[in-house]
Amino acid sequence: MLRRVVATLLVGSAALVAGCSTDAQPDDELMVTDSPVSATPAVSPRPAVAPAGTVLPLSGRPTAMVVDPATRLLAVAVDGPPAVLLFSVDTLDAAPRTVPIPGVAEDLRLAGEGGPLLVAADRALVRVALPAGAATTTSVDGTPASAAQFRDRTLVAVRDRREVAVLDGAGGRRVITGGLFSADRVLSTGDAAVVLDRLRNALFELDVPAGSVRQGLRAGQGSTNAVTDRFGRVLVVDTRGGALLAFSLDPLLMRQRYPVGEAPFGIAYDPARDLAWVTLTATNEVVGYHVAGEEPRERYRFPTVGQPNTVTVDPGSGRVFVASATGGGMQVIPI
């Protein structure tokens, strides 16, 4: 196997303040092009080898997945009609509970172990209680793309309005704006929060109490998805650049850039084993990287179902779930 090299990057000249107008293209190092277009997964070839593990059928096209280790439930968002399917990870062959949602969800997050599940879909934030599946809907102005729990508040990335909505349990709401072209993924480490802007191709810190967007850093050539790990870092897949990026927060610094292959897109993190699972849509593969050391180390590589846009992991068993975006079902890989 070819020796891979990881670059440890300091802030240097790439750290910039997100203070420019969103009505004009900023003249700064965060921009890859003057006409930004969000990166997308590669169109996968027909699988050349059988997927590892087992493959289960799914109704609808899967768009996002997450496992709740407390309730032992696997949540799968599907379209046609939009819903969240709740499977028991211990009895996957049993029929799932179906929770209708108002629109297609492209990202699922847990507010914490045991839920609720946070579903951003079609001008709404849906909180799904676990394990019962009862849903509570809160309206959101604009097109929400993802949500995350930050202390006692819920953050919602609203893509078209280029803002992050802040919702509290008492029904209060406000927005965080400034310097964003597109709010695509919002994440919280518990003590800090960030938003990934796919158009501006950057990761920005959020000052939630002050309601402001803080400094931003260039995130590769075209980053798309991200997760947090138990070390308080943000792990980002650079789909155009074929890399796994690691950012520390407070201050925001890119610590690692590691080449992973062509068109990485889906990412999940196993805190019990410190494994970051990354799907490669150009080659129909999922790769597990140990990320607790000074640089990522490849530990596993498996062939997948076609168009593996979505991945999640069960921290209890280590099993990896990969969903095909073209109707190829859900793959279960034992570790």
N, C-alpha and C positions, 0 to 999 in steps of 0.2 A: 504494500500500500504506500502511495506517495506520501512523503513527509509533508505535513501541513504546518504552516507557519501562522502564528497569531500575532497581531500587532497590538501593542498596548499604547493607547493614544492619550495624550494630555490635552487639556483644553485649548491651548495655543490660540490661534486666531479664529477658530471655529465657533467659539462661544460668543453669541451675539444677543443683544437685548431685543425682545420681541416688541418693539415700539413703533413699527412702521404702520402706515395705513393699509387696511385690507382692500381699498378701492384701487390700488395701483400695485404693480409688481415690485417687490422690494429689491433693491440693488445690494444684495448681501450674499455671503457665502452659503447661506442655507439653501438657496435655489439651485437646482440642477439645470433648469432651462427657463427661458423667458415665457414659455407656453407650457405650464406644468400639466401633466396628466397622471392620474393615480396609477400605480403599478397594479397589475392583476396577475392571477395565477397563469402559468403556461397551460396551453391546451395539451393534455396528456396524450401520448400515443396509446394504442391498444396494448394492454399488458402482455408482455412477452413470456412471462412465467406466472405460475399460479400464486395467488396471494398467500402469505404466511398465515398460519392459524386457521380460523374458521370464518366464514362469511355468512351473515344473517340477512334476510331480506328486510327492507324498510319501505314503508308506505310514504310516498312523497319524496321530494329532493331534500336531503339534509343540508343545513346551512351552518349549524353550530352545535357543539356538544360540550358537556361538562359533567364530572362525577362529583357527587357530594359524599365524602367519606363517612359522615355521621349517620346519614339515613340509608347509605348503600344504594343510592339511586343514580342512574345514568339519565341525564336529561338530554334529549335530542330535539333541536328545532328543525321543523320541516315546512315546506311550502305545500300548496295545493291540496286541501286548504291549509292556511297557516296554523300551526299548532306546536306545542311542546309535548313530546312523548316521554313519559317517565317509566323507565325500565328498572327492574331490580337487577343489580349487577351480579347477583348470585343465582338468579333464575332468568337468564336472558331469553329463553325460549317461551316464557309466559307472555301473554298479551300485555302491552304497556297501557298505562293510564294516559288518556288524551286530554290535554288542556288547550282549548282554543285560545288563540291570541289574535289581536286585531290586524296584524300584518306580519310579513316575513321578518324574522329576527336573524341578523347576521353574526350576532355575538351573544353568548350566555356567560353570566358571571354569578358567583355566589356572594351574598352579603356577608357570609361567614359559614363555618361548618354547621350544618343543620338548616341552612337557608336563612331567609328566603332566597329564591332564585330571582335574579334581576334580568328582565327581558325588555330590551328596547325595540319597539316595533310600531311603525305607522302612527306617529304623533302621540305616542303613549309610552309610559313606563309601566310594565306589568310586574308585580311582585307575586311570585308563586310560592305559597307556603309548602314546606316539605315536612312529612311525606304525603300529606293529604291531597295537595294539588289545588287548593283553593286559590283563586286569582283575584288580586285587587289592582285596579287600573287607575293611573294618574295621567291626566292629559299633559302633553308637552307641546309647546309651540315649535314647529319645524319637524325635521326628519331625524329622529334619534338613531344613532349608530351603535352605541354601547353604553353601559352603565357600570358603576363601581361604588362600593360603600367606602366612605371616608369618615371615620369616627361616627358621629350620630347623624350624618347627612348622606344623601345619595347624589352622586355626580352623574350627569347624563351628557354624553358627547352629542351635540346637535350639529350634524354635518352641514346642512345647507345654510344654517344661520351663523356658522363659524363661531360657535360659542359652546360653553359648558354650562348647563343648567344645574343649579344647586337646590335640592329639595330637602326640606326637613320634615320630621315626623308630625309636626303640627299643621302642615299644609302650606307653610311659607315657602317662597321660592324667589330666587334671584339668578342672575347670569354672570358668567365670567367671560369677558371678551378682550380682544387686543392682539393684533399681529397674526391671527390665524387665517388661513385660506380654507381650511376644512378640518372639522373636529371629528376624527374617525375612531379613535380608541382612547378611552380614559381609563387610567389605572391608579390604584392606591396601594402603597406599601404599609398603610396604617398610620405612619407618621408623615408621609409626603404623598403628593398626587402629581400626575403628569398627564399630558394629552399628546397623542400622536397625530400629526397633521400629514396626511398622505400627499396632498398637493404641494405643500411647501416642503415636504420631505424632511421633517424635523420633529424632534421630541422637545416639548416645552414643559417646564415646571409650572405648577399652579400654586398661587398663594390663595388658598380657599378662604381663610378669614378676611383677607383684604379684598378678595374678589378681583384678582388681577392675574394676568399671564406674565410669568417671569422670564428668565433667560431661556433661549432655545439652542439646541445643537443639531447640526446636520446629522441625519440618520441614514447613512449609506447613499445608494443611488436610487432607491425606490422601495422604501420599507412599507410593510402592509399590516403586520400583526405583532402582538407583543403580550408578554406575561410578566409577572413579578416572581421573584424567588425568595427563599427564606433568609437571604442575606440582605434584603432590602434593595436589590438591584432590579432593573428592568431589562429583560431579554427581548430583543427585537429581531425579526427576520427581515433582511434586506432582499426582497424578491428579485429586483433587477441586478443587484450586485452579487447575488449568490453567497450571502454571508450571514452569520449569526453575530449580532452586536450585543454587548453588555454595557449598560450605563449604571453608574452609581448616582445617588441623589444627594442634594444638600452638601456641597454644590453638585450641579449636574456635570458629570464627566463621562466621556466614552472611555471605558477601561479596556475593552477587547473588541477586535474584529477578526472573526474566524471564518475562513472559507468552508462552505458546506456542500456546494454543488449547485446545479442549475435550478433556478426558480423555486427556492424554498417559499412556502406560503403558510401552512398550518403550524402552530406551535403549542405545546403543552408542557407543563413542568410537574415533575414528581418530587415533592419535598422530602419524601421518605428515603429516596435513593439519589437525590440531587441529579436527576436526569432531565435534560431538556429534549423533548421529542419534536423533531422537525420533519414535515413532509416535503418531498421534492416532487413537484407536479410535472416536471419535464421528464422524469424517469420512473414515475410510479414507485417511489420508495419512501420509507420512513426511517429516520436515523435517530438513535439515542446517544446524546452527548453527556458525559459526566462533567458538570460545570462547577464543582466545588473547589477545584484547584486553580493554579495560576493561569491555565488555559484549558479550553474544552478538550475532552478526549473522547473519540468515538468508541462506544462500547457495543452498540447493536446497529444492524442494518437489515431491513426486511423489505421484500417486495410487497406491494400493496394492491388494492383494488384500483381501478382506473380513476383518474381525476381525484386524487386524495387531498381535497381542499381542507378537510377538517380532521382534527385529532384531539383526543383527550386521554387521560390516564387515571387509573384507579390506584391511589397511593396505598391502599390496603393490600392488594394482591400484586401490584405492579403491572397488571394487564393494560395493554394499550388498545384503544379503540380508534379506528380510522374509517371515515365515511366517504363514500364515492359521491361526487356531485353530479354524476351522470347516470344514476340508477343502478350502480353496481353493488349496492348493499352496504352493510356495516361489518367491518373486519374486526375480529377479536384476536389479539396476539398475546399468548401467555409468555411471561418472562421468567 
